[in-house]
């Protein structure tokens, strides 16, 4: 009886270990219009804002506010984006580029 309970517990543990749960910390897949993963250019992966510092992780590289990324300089870090200036050009990297704010829809119809 003990052996049966042990084997049942062991099989339940192995099934739970193999459960197909998605990693909640994994960045979302960004798809192009053709449905292919878009991987060109730098990608903002994480942002840390503390009273004494601002950091961003871009393409696996940790960059401070005012620091260099590639040929450009990080000029702004907010909760959702990083701005990199390279000469006269600026590039804005968004943490979740597919999540765009939409204005609230107002319903002008009178209640019935």
C-alpha positions, 0 to 999 in steps of 0.5 A, spaced: 500 500 500 505 504 501 509 503 495 502 504 491 501 511 494 509 513 493 508 511 486 502 515 485 505 521 488 511 520 484 507 520 478 503 526 480 509 530 481 512 529 474 506 531 471 506 537 475 513 539 473 511 538 466 505 542 466 506 547 460 505 554 463 508 560 460 513 564 463 510 570 466 516 574 466 518 572 458 517 578 454 511 578 449 513 576 442 513 582 437 510 580 430 511 584 424 505 584 419 507 578 416 506 574 422 514 573 423 517 575 429 520 582 429 527 582 431 531 588 427 533 593 432 534 594 439 529 592 444 527 595 451 527 589 455 526 592 462 526 599 466 529 600 473 527 607 476 529 609 483 530 615 487 538 615 486 538 612 479 535 610 472 537 604 468 534 600 462 536 593 459 536 594 452 538 588 448 541 585 454 545 591 455 544 595 462 545 602 460 544 608 465 541 615 464 546 619 460 550 613 458 552 610 451 548 605 447 551 603 441 553 610 437 547 614 441 546 616 448 540 615 453 537 622 454 530 619 457 528 613 461 521 613 463 516 607 466 515 605 459 520 608 454 527 610 453 529 615 448 536 614 445 539 620 441 544 619 436 546 626 433 540 630 430 536 623 430 532 620 436 530 613 437 524 611 442 524 604 445 518 602 448 517 597 453 511 594 450 510 597 443 504 593 441 500 596 447 498 603 445 494 607 449 487 609 445 483 615 447 476 613 451 470 612 447 465 617 449 458 614 448 453 621 446 447 617 446 442 619 451 440 613 456 433 610 455 
